[in-house]
C-alpha cells in the first residue's frame, strides 16, 4: 500500500513546529538590586522578552542563604524586566510551607492569626499575616489584646522603613523577635512568625546597591580565576607524568568551584580564621552573653561563623556549642 504524500502546507507546518524550539533562549533570573544585589537564582526558557515577563520564580530561603533553619520558607520573585539575557525580578512575598505551620499547632495551645496591611516610606503596599502560638489555651479577650499589639507594632515598624528594610527584618527574624518581646507581657507565647507576606502595590524603586554591569564584571572575574586554577591543577598533574591522576585533579577542582560558589554561611568550619574560637575559650559565659544586645550577639555570631537567625537565646546557644 503506497504511503500518502504530505501536502506542501503540511510540510511547512511540520518544519515550523520543529523549528519552534530553535527560537527559544535561556534567561538568567536575578534577584532584585537591593538588598539582594542581582544574585543569580535560576534560569528560564523563553522565545521573546514579553513571554517571560510576569513569570513567578519560587525558591526556599535555605537555597538562597544556606541557613538550613529556613528550609520551610518559600521566597517568590516576579520577572518585571529583561536586560539582554538577564531577567530582573521584584520580591513579591514569602510563605511558610503548610506542613511546617500545622506542626506548630498542638492540642491545648492557642492559635492567633491576623492580616495586617501596611505602607512603607517608599510607597509599597504589603500584606502581612502574623501567626502566634501560645503555650496554653487562652481567652478570646487575651487573643484580641495580642492581635491588637501585634498589628500596632507591625504598622509602626513599616511606617518608618522602606521596602528593602522590611524584607530584611521580616526574613531574618528580627521583626518576629520584636513581636515576641512585645506580647510576652500579655501571655506566654510558644512561637511567633510572619507566616506569609504579599506585595499588593509597588512603590518607588531604590537605586542602591551595585549595578548590573558591576555584577557581570565580578562574575567574569570569578569565572576566570576558577578556569585558571583548573588549568594549573591539570598542568601540574601532566608535568608529573601521572595521567591517572588527571580525573582526580578535575574532581578536586569541581569541589573547589562548589565551595567558592556556595554562600558565606556554608563555609566549612576548618577554613574559618583562627580567631573563630568558641565562646567558652574566650572566657565568655552564658550570663555574660545574654547581657549583650542582639546586634552585638549577631556580630559575635558572624565572627564565629554560626547562624545569626532566631532569638538571643538561640544565638547564645550556638556560640556556646
VENZINOR-V447610 format. One record per backbone hydrogen bond with DSSP energy under -1.0 kcal/mol. CO is the residue of the C=O (numbers start at 0). NH is the residue of the N-H. Records with the same first field share a line. If there is no record, write none. Layout:
CO=NH, NH
//
This chain:
6=10
7=11
8=12
9=13
10=14
11=15
12=16
13=17
14=18
20=23
24=45
26=43
27=86
28=40, 41
29=88
31=37
32=36
38=30
41=28
43=26
45=24
48=52
51=54
54=78
56=76
58=74
59=63
60=64
61=65
66=69
67=70
69=72
71=96
72=60
73=94
74=58
75=91
76=56
77=89
78=53
80=87
82=85
84=27
85=82
86=29
87=79, 80
89=77
91=198
92=75
93=196
94=73
96=100
97=101
98=102
105=108
109=133
111=131
115=127
117=125
119=122
121=203
123=119
124=199, 200
125=117
126=197
127=115
128=194
129=113
130=192
131=111
132=189, 190
138=142
139=143
140=144
141=145
142=146
143=147
144=148
145=149
146=150
147=151
148=152
149=153
150=154
151=155
152=156
153=157
154=158
156=159
157=160
160=120
161=165
162=166
163=167
164=168
165=169
166=170
167=171
168=174
172=176
173=177
174=178
175=179
176=180
177=181
178=182
179=183
182=185, 186
187=134
190=132
192=130
194=95
195=128
197=126
200=124
210=214
211=215
212=216
213=217
214=218
215=219
216=220
217=221
218=222
219=223
220=224
221=225
222=226
223=227
224=228
225=229
226=230
227=231
228=232
229=233
230=234
231=235
232=236
233=237
234=238
235=239
236=241
237=240
240=242
241=244
242=245
244=248
245=249
246=250
247=251
248=252
249=253
250=254
251=255
252=256
253=257
254=258
255=259
256=260
257=261
262=265
263=266
268=271
272=275
274=276
277=281
278=283
279=282
284=288
285=289
286=290
288=291
292=296
293=297
294=298
295=299
296=300
297=301
298=302
299=303
300=305
310=314
311=315
312=316
313=317
314=318
315=319
318=278
//
